[in-house]
Amino acid sequence: MHILSAALSTLSASPTAGLLLAGELAAAAWMVERFARQTIKIRKQDQALAYERIFSRSLSRLDHEVYLLLRRSDTFPLYVAGDLPGLTGLTLEDMQRDIACFFQLMSAADAKTLRRMLEEWDRSAPLRLTFYSKWGDRWLELCALPAENSHYTMLNLRDVSTLRQRQEEMARQLEEAQAASRSKTEFLSRMSHEIRTPINGINGLMTLTRTRLGGSNPEAEEYLTRAEDLSQHLLSVINDILDLSRIETGKTELEQKSFDLYALGDQLRSMFQKTVEAKGLRFHLEFKNFTVRYVVGDQLRITQILLNFLSNAVKFTSHGEISVTFRQMMRTDDTVSFLVAVKDTGKGMDPKFITSIFRPFQQENASIAKTYGGSGLGMAITDQLVRLMGGEIMVDSMPGRGSTFTVYLHLPMGDSPALVAEQKEETDDFSFEGRRILMAEDNETNAEIAVSILEEVHGAHVEVAHNGREAVDMFSAHPAGYYDFILMDVQMPVMDGRTAARTIRALPRPDAKTELIFALSADAFSEDERQSVEAGMNGHFSKPVNYDELRRCVGTFFKSREDG
């Protein structure tokens, strides 16, 4: 304050002297400010050096990780942080004398790979290599990082032995789980085959019994009807269990064929309208906003999904109505997105149950299973199938207010109506009467029953081969046109059915390529059908055989030949 007062007094007394004093004060202030800035800079540098020392010491104490700074031109190691000797058995001096000693830690193949990777590395991204170290019996991961200065490379080397062991353990556990899953699927597949074969015989015997009774015993007819219903229920449970198992293991293949959405709607109407109306309910099916009729997908599986929804709607609805709505939502150049909603006015569900409805064997409560039956697998399979198709399911339900199940699908658009119209249609009026059939079947009981049904019920003449080799020999021993068609079991001794079909197709006679051959098999999936077709067969029928369906389908081929 005294200096300032003196300055002001001097300025007022002598302007020239005041100016000189003001300049001296400004210079002094600038020097003070510069000194302060230098002091702050020095303090910051000291702090930075302190941080660097702390960081370097911390790195030097790393037991399982090392950082190396290399000169890029000759890979000369300049600086190391971390316990290099403890991790590699090498010192910085060892590597500076000869960098080749580092490559001797790994196998010759890994060393060659690393050298090539370093030569080809464009430094745009980190370079990584995991290798087994000969020193210390451990797995090391090397990561090359581009340094800020392009003349240098930063290497990070760390011990990943524990991580590697965990990965190997997890891989082992995964393989064991997959092996167990495969074993389960194979077991279920074998059991399915073993169960379907006797069911085929049981159904055949019931058909023969009904035929021979000729309606003479109404009570026996009723028992047969109940037995057939139970047989179909048992078969549906087997199908559901095997379906779910194969879906979970990724063995289910979806067909990609063009089909008619409106024909699918008509199929659902014909299957459910009478049943629904017989319960005193209204049935309504409609299409909204559709500009696309034909799509590409697995029609059988989509039908299976909607059948599950409709079956549950019929089961749990005692008054009101059931409606099915197809609605187109969006169309691009080659894809159509649409929904199918099945709505009922039934008993509805507790919202808490909706969260678990798609889990296997889940039903809302024990009374549901006792009152309505069911295995609790249908919805789990439905959910898995929709996921396989890349679709989604929405459920809206409240107790006493009914339920709405909506499936959203996104499918490629299908062929034009003209092309789809060319597809074969089943012929209902075709008859086996007077037809000569070669049947290959190794199960004696099933062979006897099939022969009885085809001859007594359908009027055909059947000759039996007990394995594929016999079937080939019997076909070869007769002239062209002797057999109208061949029914070929798939799993047989000596020669299986698919091999027999390929052998027949390869025979040097004109009719070998055109003879109709149909697979009869306890293997009932689309991939089984595909394998039969690839083997040269014209179709695939799963056991238990529906002989009316077989007759209609075989008739389709005969009609096609007559029209052609």
C-alpha positions as CSV (number, residue, x, y, z in Angstrom):
1,M,0.0,0.0,0.0
2,H,2.9,2.3,0.8
3,I,4.5,1.6,-2.6
4,L,1.3,2.2,-4.4
5,S,0.7,5.5,-2.5
6,A,4.2,6.6,-3.3
7,A,3.7,5.7,-6.9
8,L,0.5,7.7,-7.1
9,S,2.2,10.7,-5.4
10,T,5.2,10.5,-7.8
11,L,2.8,10.2,-10.8
12,S,0.9,13.3,-9.7
13,A,4.1,15.2,-9.0
14,S,6.0,14.3,-12.2
15,P,4.3,12.5,-15.1
16,T,7.6,11.4,-16.6
17,A,8.8,9.8,-13.4
18,G,5.4,8.2,-13.0
19,L,5.6,6.5,-16.4
20,L,9.0,5.1,-15.6
21,L,7.8,3.8,-12.3
22,A,4.7,2.2,-13.9
23,G,6.9,0.4,-16.4
24,E,9.1,-1.0,-13.6
25,L,6.0,-2.2,-11.8
26,A,4.7,-4.0,-14.9
27,A,8.0,-5.7,-15.5
28,A,8.1,-6.8,-11.9
29,A,4.6,-8.2,-12.2
30,W,5.6,-10.1,-15.4
31,M,8.6,-11.7,-13.7
32,V,6.5,-12.7,-10.7
33,E,3.9,-14.3,-13.0
34,R,6.6,-16.2,-15.0
35,F,8.2,-17.4,-11.8
36,A,4.8,-18.7,-10.6
37,R,4.2,-20.5,-13.9
38,Q,7.6,-22.1,-13.8
39,T,7.0,-23.2,-10.3
40,I,3.7,-24.8,-11.2
41,K,5.2,-26.5,-14.3
42,I,8.1,-27.9,-12.2
43,R,5.6,-29.2,-9.7
44,K,3.5,-30.9,-12.4
45,Q,6.6,-32.5,-13.9
46,D,7.6,-33.8,-10.5
47,Q,4.1,-35.2,-10.0
48,A,4.3,-36.8,-13.5
49,L,7.7,-38.4,-12.7
50,A,6.2,-39.6,-9.4
51,Y,3.2,-41.2,-11.2
52,E,5.6,-42.7,-13.8
53,R,7.8,-44.2,-11.0
54,I,4.7,-45.6,-9.3
55,F,3.4,-47.1,-12.6
56,S,6.8,-48.5,-13.5
57,R,7.2,-50.1,-10.0
58,S,3.8,-51.6,-10.2
59,L,4.5,-53.0,-13.7
60,S,7.8,-54.4,-12.5
61,R,6.0,-56.4,-9.8
62,L,3.6,-58.1,-12.2
63,D,4.0,-61.8,-11.8
64,H,2.0,-63.0,-14.8
65,E,2.4,-60.2,-17.3
66,V,5.2,-58.4,-19.1
67,Y,5.4,-55.3,-21.3
68,L,8.3,-55.0,-23.9
69,L,9.1,-52.0,-26.0
70,L,10.7,-53.0,-29.3
71,R,12.4,-51.0,-32.0
72,R,10.4,-51.8,-35.1
73,S,13.2,-51.8,-37.6
74,D,15.1,-54.7,-36.1
75,T,12.8,-55.9,-33.2
76,F,15.5,-54.8,-30.7
77,P,14.1,-54.8,-27.1
78,L,14.6,-51.4,-25.5
79,Y,12.6,-51.5,-22.3
80,V,10.8,-54.0,-20.2
81,A,8.3,-53.8,-17.4
82,G,7.2,-56.8,-15.3
83,D,8.9,-60.0,-14.2
84,L,10.4,-61.1,-17.6
85,P,12.7,-63.8,-16.1
86,G,9.9,-65.2,-14.0
87,L,7.6,-65.5,-17.0
88,T,10.0,-66.6,-19.7
89,G,13.3,-67.5,-18.0
90,L,15.0,-64.7,-20.1
91,T,16.4,-61.3,-19.1
92,L,16.3,-58.1,-21.1
93,E,20.0,-58.5,-21.7
94,D,19.4,-62.0,-23.1
95,M,16.9,-60.7,-25.6
96,Q,19.1,-57.7,-26.5
97,R,22.0,-60.0,-27.3
98,D,19.8,-62.2,-29.6
99,I,16.1,-61.7,-30.0
100,A,15.9,-65.2,-31.5
101,C,16.0,-66.6,-28.0
102,F,12.5,-65.4,-27.5
103,F,11.3,-67.4,-30.4
104,Q,12.9,-70.5,-28.9
105,L,10.3,-70.4,-26.1
106,M,7.7,-71.8,-28.5
107,S,7.4,-74.6,-31.0
108,A,9.0,-74.2,-34.5
109,A,5.5,-73.9,-36.0
110,D,4.4,-71.2,-33.6
111,A,7.6,-69.3,-34.1
112,K,7.1,-69.5,-37.9
113,T,3.6,-68.3,-37.5
114,L,4.6,-65.4,-35.2
115,R,7.3,-64.2,-37.6
116,R,4.9,-64.3,-40.5
117,M,2.2,-62.4,-38.6
118,L,4.7,-59.7,-37.6
119,E,5.8,-59.3,-41.2
120,E,2.3,-59.0,-42.5
121,W,0.9,-56.9,-39.6
122,D,-0.4,-53.6,-40.8
123,R,-0.6,-52.2,-37.3
124,S,-4.3,-51.2,-37.7
125,A,-5.4,-53.6,-34.9
126,P,-3.7,-55.6,-32.2
127,L,-2.0,-58.8,-33.2
128,R,-2.5,-61.9,-30.9
129,L,-1.1,-65.3,-30.6
130,T,-1.4,-67.9,-27.9
131,F,1.3,-70.5,-27.6
132,Y,2.6,-73.2,-25.3
133,S,5.9,-72.1,-23.6
134,K,8.6,-74.7,-23.3
135,W,9.9,-72.9,-20.3
136,G,7.8,-73.4,-17.2
137,D,5.1,-75.6,-18.9
138,R,2.6,-72.8,-19.3
139,W,0.4,-71.1,-21.9
140,L,1.3,-67.6,-22.9
141,E,-0.6,-65.0,-24.9
142,L,1.4,-62.5,-26.9
143,C,-0.3,-59.3,-28.0
144,A,1.5,-56.8,-30.3
145,L,0.2,-53.2,-30.0
146,P,1.1,-50.3,-32.3
147,A,3.0,-47.7,-30.2
148,E,2.2,-43.9,-30.5
149,N,5.5,-43.6,-32.4
150,S,5.4,-45.7,-35.5
151,H,9.1,-46.6,-35.1
152,Y,8.3,-48.7,-32.0
153,T,6.1,-51.7,-31.1
154,M,4.7,-52.6,-27.7
155,L,4.4,-56.3,-26.8
156,N,2.3,-57.6,-24.0
157,L,3.0,-61.1,-22.8
158,R,0.9,-62.7,-20.1
159,D,0.4,-66.1,-18.5
160,V,-3.0,-67.5,-19.6
161,S,-2.5,-71.1,-18.3
162,T,-5.3,-70.8,-15.8
163,L,-7.7,-69.4,-18.4
164,R,-6.6,-72.1,-20.8
165,Q,-7.3,-74.8,-18.2
166,R,-10.8,-73.3,-17.6
167,Q,-11.5,-73.2,-21.3
168,E,-10.3,-76.8,-21.8
169,E,-12.5,-77.8,-18.8
170,M,-15.5,-76.0,-20.2
171,A,-14.8,-77.5,-23.6
172,R,-14.7,-81.0,-22.0
173,Q,-17.9,-80.4,-20.1
174,L,-19.6,-79.1,-23.3
175,E,-18.5,-82.2,-25.2
176,E,-19.7,-84.4,-22.4
177,A,-23.1,-82.6,-22.4
178,Q,-23.3,-82.8,-26.2
179,A,-22.4,-86.5,-26.0
180,A,-25.1,-87.1,-23.4
181,S,-27.6,-85.1,-25.5
182,R,-26.6,-87.2,-28.6
183,S,-27.0,-90.4,-26.6
184,K,-30.4,-89.2,-25.3
185,T,-31.5,-88.4,-28.9
186,E,-30.2,-91.7,-30.3
187,F,-31.9,-93.6,-27.4
188,L,-35.2,-91.8,-28.0
189,S,-34.9,-92.4,-31.7
190,R,-34.3,-96.1,-31.2
191,M,-37.1,-96.3,-28.7
192,S,-39.4,-94.5,-31.1
193,H,-38.5,-97.0,-33.8
194,E,-39.0,-99.9,-31.4
195,I,-42.4,-98.6,-30.2
196,R,-43.7,-97.6,-33.7
197,T,-43.1,-101.1,-35.0
198,P,-45.4,-102.9,-32.6
199,I,-48.0,-100.0,-32.8
200,N,-48.0,-100.5,-36.5
201,G,-48.8,-104.2,-35.9
202,I,-51.5,-103.3,-33.2
203,N,-53.2,-100.9,-35.6
204,G,-53.1,-103.4,-38.4
205,L,-54.7,-106.1,-36.2
206,M,-57.4,-103.7,-35.2
207,T,-58.1,-102.8,-38.8
208,L,-58.3,-106.5,-39.7
209,T,-60.5,-107.2,-36.7
210,R,-62.9,-104.5,-37.7
211,T,-62.9,-105.8,-41.3
212,R,-63.7,-109.3,-40.3
213,L,-66.3,-108.4,-37.8
214,G,-68.1,-106.5,-40.6
215,G,-70.2,-104.5,-38.1
216,S,-71.7,-107.7,-36.5
217,N,-70.6,-106.8,-33.0
218,P,-71.3,-103.1,-32.0
219,E,-69.7,-103.6,-28.6
220,A,-66.5,-104.9,-30.1
221,E,-66.6,-102.0,-32.6
222,E,-66.7,-99.5,-29.7
223,Y,-63.8,-101.2,-28.0
224,L,-61.8,-101.1,-31.3
225,T,-62.6,-97.4,-31.7
226,R,-61.3,-96.7,-28.1
227,A,-58.2,-98.8,-28.7
228,E,-57.5,-96.8,-31.9
229,D,-57.9,-93.5,-30.1
230,L,-55.5,-94.7,-27.3
231,S,-53.1,-95.8,-30.0
232,Q,-53.1,-92.4,-31.7
233,H,-52.7,-90.7,-28.3
234,L,-49.7,-92.9,-27.5
235,L,-48.2,-92.1,-30.9
236,S,-48.7,-88.4,-30.5
237,V,-46.8,-88.5,-27.1
238,I,-44.0,-90.4,-28.8
239,N,-43.9,-87.9,-31.6
240,D,-43.9,-84.9,-29.2
241,I,-41.0,-86.3,-27.0
242,L,-38.9,-87.1,-30.0
243,D,-39.8,-83.8,-31.7
244,L,-38.6,-81.8,-28.7
245,S,-35.4,-83.8,-28.3
246,R,-34.4,-83.4,-31.9
247,I,-35.2,-79.7,-31.9
248,E,-33.1,-79.2,-28.7
249,T,-30.1,-80.9,-30.4
250,G,-30.5,-79.0,-33.6
251,K,-31.4,-82.1,-35.7
252,T,-34.7,-80.8,-36.9
253,E,-34.6,-79.7,-40.6
254,L,-37.3,-77.3,-41.9
255,E,-38.6,-77.7,-45.4
256,Q,-38.5,-74.8,-47.8
257,K,-41.3,-75.3,-50.2
258,S,-43.9,-73.0,-51.8
259,F,-47.4,-73.4,-50.4
260,D,-50.8,-71.7,-50.4
261,L,-51.8,-69.8,-47.3
262,Y,-55.4,-69.8,-48.3
263,A,-55.3,-73.6,-48.8
264,L,-53.8,-73.8,-45.2
265,G,-56.7,-71.8,-43.9
266,D,-59.2,-74.1,-45.7
267,Q,-57.4,-77.1,-44.2
268,L,-57.8,-75.7,-40.7
269,R,-61.5,-75.0,-41.4
270,S,-62.2,-78.5,-42.6
271,M,-60.3,-80.0,-39.6
272,F,-61.9,-77.9,-36.8
273,Q,-65.2,-76.3,-37.9
274,K,-67.4,-79.4,-37.4
275,T,-65.7,-80.2,-34.1
276,V,-66.1,-76.6,-32.8
277,E,-69.7,-76.3,-33.9
278,A,-70.5,-79.7,-32.3
279,K,-69.6,-78.1,-29.0
280,G,-72.1,-75.3,-29.6
281,L,-69.4,-72.8,-30.4
282,R,-69.0,-70.4,-33.3
283,F,-66.0,-70.9,-35.7
284,H,-64.7,-68.0,-37.7
285,L,-61.7,-67.9,-40.0
286,E,-60.7,-64.8,-42.1
287,F,-57.8,-63.3,-44.1
288,K,-57.1,-59.6,-43.7
289,N,-55.1,-57.2,-45.9
290,F,-53.4,-60.0,-47.9
291,T,-51.8,-59.2,-51.2
292,V,-49.6,-62.4,-51.1
293,R,-51.0,-65.9,-51.3
294,Y,-48.0,-68.1,-51.8
295,V,-45.1,-68.3,-49.4
296,V,-42.0,-70.5,-49.0
297,G,-41.6,-72.4,-45.7
298,D,-42.4,-75.6,-43.9
299,Q,-46.1,-76.0,-44.3
300,L,-46.3,-79.1,-42.1
301,R,-44.6,-77.4,-39.2
302,I,-46.6,-74.2,-39.5
303,T,-49.8,-76.4,-39.6
304,Q,-48.5,-78.2,-36.5
305,I,-48.1,-74.9,-34.7
306,L,-51.6,-73.7,-35.5
307,L,-53.1,-77.2,-34.7
308,N,-51.6,-76.8,-31.2
309,F,-53.2,-73.4,-30.7
310,L,-56.6,-74.6,-32.1
311,S,-56.6,-77.9,-30.1
312,N,-56.1,-76.0,-26.9
313,A,-58.7,-73.5,-27.8
314,V,-61.2,-76.3,-28.4
315,K,-60.2,-78.1,-25.3
316,F,-60.6,-75.1,-23.0
317,T,-63.6,-73.4,-24.5
318,S,-67.1,-74.4,-23.6
319,H,-69.1,-71.3,-24.8
320,G,-68.7,-68.4,-27.2
321,E,-66.5,-68.7,-30.2
322,I,-63.1,-69.6,-31.7
323,S,-61.6,-67.4,-34.4
324,V,-58.5,-67.7,-36.6
325,T,-57.2,-64.5,-38.2
326,F,-54.5,-64.3,-40.9
327,R,-53.3,-60.7,-41.3
328,Q,-50.6,-59.4,-43.6
329,M,-48.5,-56.7,-41.9
330,M,-45.7,-55.8,-44.3
331,R,-44.4,-56.8,-47.7
332,T,-40.9,-56.1,-49.2
333,D,-39.6,-57.1,-52.6
334,D,-39.3,-60.8,-51.7
335,T,-40.6,-61.3,-48.2
336,V,-43.9,-61.0,-46.5
337,S,-44.5,-60.5,-42.7
338,F,-47.8,-61.8,-41.4
339,L,-49.5,-63.0,-38.2
340,V,-51.9,-65.8,-37.4
341,A,-54.0,-65.2,-34.3
342,V,-56.1,-68.0,-32.7
343,K,-58.6,-66.4,-30.2
344,D,-61.1,-68.2,-27.9
345,T,-63.6,-67.3,-25.2
346,G,-62.5,-70.1,-22.9
347,K,-61.4,-70.4,-19.4
348,G,-58.2,-68.3,-19.9
349,M,-55.0,-68.5,-17.9
350,D,-53.4,-67.0,-14.8
351,P,-50.9,-64.4,-16.0
352,K,-48.3,-66.0,-13.8
353,F,-48.6,-69.2,-15.8
354,I,-48.0,-67.5,-19.1
355,T,-44.4,-67.0,-18.3
356,S,-43.8,-70.7,-18.1
357,I,-46.3,-72.0,-20.6
358,F,-43.6,-72.8,-23.2
359,R,-41.5,-75.0,-20.8
360,P,-41.7,-78.7,-21.4
361,F,-44.2,-80.7,-19.3
362,Q,-45.7,-77.5,-17.9
363,Q,-49.5,-77.3,-17.2
364,E,-51.2,-74.7,-15.1
365,N,-52.1,-77.0,-12.3
366,A,-52.6,-80.7,-11.6
367,S,-56.4,-80.5,-12.2
368,I,-55.8,-79.4,-15.8
369,A,-53.9,-82.6,-16.6
370,K,-56.6,-84.8,-14.9
371,T,-59.5,-83.0,-16.5
372,Y,-58.2,-82.2,-20.0
373,G,-55.3,-84.6,-20.4
374,G,-52.2,-83.8,-22.4
375,S,-48.5,-84.1,-21.8
376,G,-47.6,-80.5,-21.6
377,L,-45.2,-80.8,-24.6
378,G,-47.2,-79.2,-27.3
379,M,-46.5,-75.6,-26.4
380,A,-42.8,-76.2,-25.8
381,I,-42.5,-77.7,-29.3
382,T,-44.5,-74.9,-30.8
383,D,-42.3,-72.3,-29.2
384,Q,-39.1,-74.1,-30.5
385,L,-40.5,-74.4,-34.0
386,V,-41.4,-70.7,-34.2
387,R,-37.9,-69.9,-33.0
388,L,-36.4,-72.1,-35.7
389,M,-38.4,-70.2,-38.3
390,G,-37.2,-66.8,-36.9
391,G,-40.7,-65.9,-35.7
392,E,-42.2,-64.8,-32.4
393,I,-45.2,-65.8,-30.3
394,M,-47.4,-63.5,-28.2
395,V,-49.9,-64.7,-25.6
396,D,-52.8,-62.6,-24.2
397,S,-55.0,-64.3,-21.6
398,M,-56.9,-63.6,-18.5
399,P,-58.9,-66.1,-16.3
400,G,-62.5,-66.2,-17.5
401,R,-61.9,-64.0,-20.5
402,G,-60.3,-66.4,-22.9
403,S,-56.9,-66.5,-24.6
404,T,-55.3,-65.2,-27.8
405,F,-52.2,-66.9,-29.2
406,T,-50.5,-65.0,-32.0
407,V,-47.6,-66.2,-34.1
408,Y,-45.6,-63.7,-36.2
409,L,-43.7,-65.1,-39.3
410,H,-41.5,-63.5,-41.9
411,L,-41.3,-65.8,-45.0
412,P,-40.1,-65.4,-48.6
413,M,-42.9,-65.1,-51.2
414,G,-43.6,-68.3,-53.1
415,D,-44.2,-69.4,-56.7
416,S,-46.9,-68.0,-58.9
417,P,-50.3,-69.7,-58.8
418,A,-49.6,-71.3,-62.2
419,L,-46.5,-73.1,-60.8
420,V,-48.1,-74.2,-57.6
421,A,-51.1,-75.5,-59.5
422,E,-48.8,-78.0,-61.2
423,Q,-48.1,-79.7,-57.9
424,K,-49.5,-83.2,-57.5
425,E,-52.8,-83.7,-55.8
426,E,-53.8,-86.8,-53.9
427,T,-56.3,-89.1,-55.7
428,D,-59.1,-90.5,-53.5
429,D,-60.6,-92.9,-56.0
430,F,-57.5,-94.9,-56.7
431,S,-57.7,-98.6,-55.7
432,F,-55.1,-101.3,-55.0
433,E,-57.5,-103.8,-56.5
434,G,-55.6,-106.3,-58.7
435,R,-52.3,-104.5,-58.2
436,R,-49.2,-106.6,-57.7
437,I,-47.0,-105.2,-54.9
438,L,-43.4,-106.2,-53.9
439,M,-43.0,-105.5,-50.2
440,A,-39.7,-105.7,-48.3
441,E,-40.2,-106.2,-44.6
442,D,-38.0,-108.1,-42.1
443,N,-40.5,-108.1,-39.2
444,E,-42.5,-111.3,-39.8
445,T,-45.6,-110.1,-37.8
446,N,-45.8,-106.7,-39.5
447,A,-45.3,-108.4,-42.9
448,E,-48.2,-110.8,-42.2
449,I,-50.5,-108.0,-41.0
450,A,-49.6,-105.7,-44.0
451,V,-50.2,-108.5,-46.5
452,S,-53.6,-109.3,-44.9
453,I,-54.6,-105.6,-45.0
454,L,-53.5,-105.0,-48.6
455,E,-55.0,-108.3,-49.8
456,E,-58.2,-108.6,-47.8
457,V,-59.1,-105.0,-47.4
458,H,-57.7,-103.5,-50.6
459,G,-57.7,-106.4,-53.0
460,A,-54.0,-106.3,-53.9
461,H,-51.6,-109.2,-54.4
462,V,-48.4,-109.0,-52.3
463,E,-45.1,-110.8,-52.6
464,V,-42.7,-110.4,-49.6
465,A,-39.0,-110.0,-49.4
466,H,-37.3,-110.4,-46.0
467,N,-34.5,-108.0,-46.7
468,G,-33.2,-105.5,-49.3
469,R,-31.1,-108.0,-51.1
470,E,-34.1,-110.3,-51.6
471,A,-36.1,-107.4,-52.9
472,V,-33.4,-106.5,-55.5
473,D,-33.2,-110.2,-56.6
474,M,-37.0,-110.5,-56.8
475,F,-37.3,-107.4,-58.9
476,S,-34.5,-108.5,-61.2
477,A,-36.0,-111.9,-61.6
478,H,-39.2,-110.6,-63.2
479,P,-39.9,-108.8,-66.4
480,A,-40.6,-105.1,-66.7
481,G,-44.1,-104.1,-65.4
482,Y,-44.5,-107.3,-63.3
483,Y,-44.7,-105.2,-60.1
484,D,-47.0,-102.2,-60.0
485,F,-44.9,-100.7,-57.2
486,I,-42.5,-101.6,-54.3
487,L,-43.0,-100.9,-50.6
488,M,-39.6,-100.9,-48.9
489,D,-38.9,-101.0,-45.2
490,V,-35.8,-98.9,-44.4
491,Q,-34.1,-100.8,-41.6
492,M,-33.5,-104.4,-42.6
493,P,-30.6,-106.9,-42.3
494,V,-28.3,-107.9,-45.2
495,M,-29.2,-104.8,-47.1
496,D,-31.2,-101.8,-45.9
497,G,-34.1,-100.3,-47.8
498,R,-32.3,-97.2,-49.1
499,T,-29.3,-99.2,-50.4
500,A,-31.8,-101.6,-52.1
501,A,-33.5,-98.6,-53.8
502,R,-30.2,-97.3,-55.1
503,T,-29.3,-100.8,-56.3
504,I,-32.6,-101.1,-58.2
505,R,-32.2,-97.7,-59.8
506,A,-28.7,-98.7,-61.0
507,L,-29.8,-101.9,-62.7
508,P,-29.2,-102.0,-66.5
509,R,-32.9,-102.2,-67.5
510,P,-35.3,-99.4,-68.6
511,D,-37.9,-99.9,-65.9
512,A,-35.3,-99.7,-63.1
513,K,-35.4,-95.9,-63.3
514,T,-39.2,-95.6,-63.4
515,E,-40.4,-98.3,-61.0
516,L,-42.4,-96.7,-58.1
517,I,-40.6,-97.3,-54.8
518,F,-42.0,-96.1,-51.5
519,A,-40.3,-96.3,-48.1
520,L,-42.2,-97.7,-45.1
521,S,-40.3,-96.8,-42.0
522,A,-40.6,-96.2,-38.2
523,D,-38.3,-93.1,-38.8
524,A,-40.9,-90.3,-39.1
525,F,-39.1,-87.0,-39.6
526,S,-38.6,-84.7,-42.6
527,E,-34.9,-85.5,-42.8
528,D,-35.8,-89.2,-42.9
529,E,-38.1,-88.5,-45.9
530,R,-35.4,-86.5,-47.5
531,Q,-32.9,-89.3,-47.2
532,S,-35.4,-91.8,-48.7
533,V,-36.0,-89.4,-51.7
534,E,-32.3,-88.9,-52.1
535,A,-31.9,-92.7,-52.2
536,G,-34.2,-92.8,-55.3
537,M,-37.5,-93.5,-53.6
538,N,-40.7,-91.8,-54.7
539,G,-42.1,-91.2,-51.2
540,H,-41.8,-92.0,-47.5
541,F,-44.5,-93.3,-45.2
542,S,-44.0,-93.5,-41.5
543,K,-45.2,-96.3,-39.3
544,P,-47.9,-97.0,-38.1
545,V,-48.9,-96.9,-41.8
546,N,-52.2,-95.2,-42.7
547,Y,-53.2,-97.4,-45.7
548,D,-55.8,-95.1,-47.0
549,E,-53.3,-92.3,-47.1
550,L,-50.8,-94.7,-48.8
551,R,-53.5,-95.6,-51.4
552,R,-54.3,-91.9,-52.2
553,C,-50.7,-90.9,-52.5
554,V,-49.7,-93.9,-54.7
555,G,-52.8,-93.0,-56.8
556,T,-51.3,-89.6,-57.3
557,F,-48.3,-91.1,-59.1
558,F,-50.4,-93.4,-61.2
559,K,-52.7,-90.5,-62.2
560,S,-49.7,-88.4,-63.1
561,R,-48.4,-91.1,-65.4
562,E,-51.8,-91.5,-67.0
563,D,-52.1,-87.7,-67.6
564,G,-48.5,-87.5,-68.8
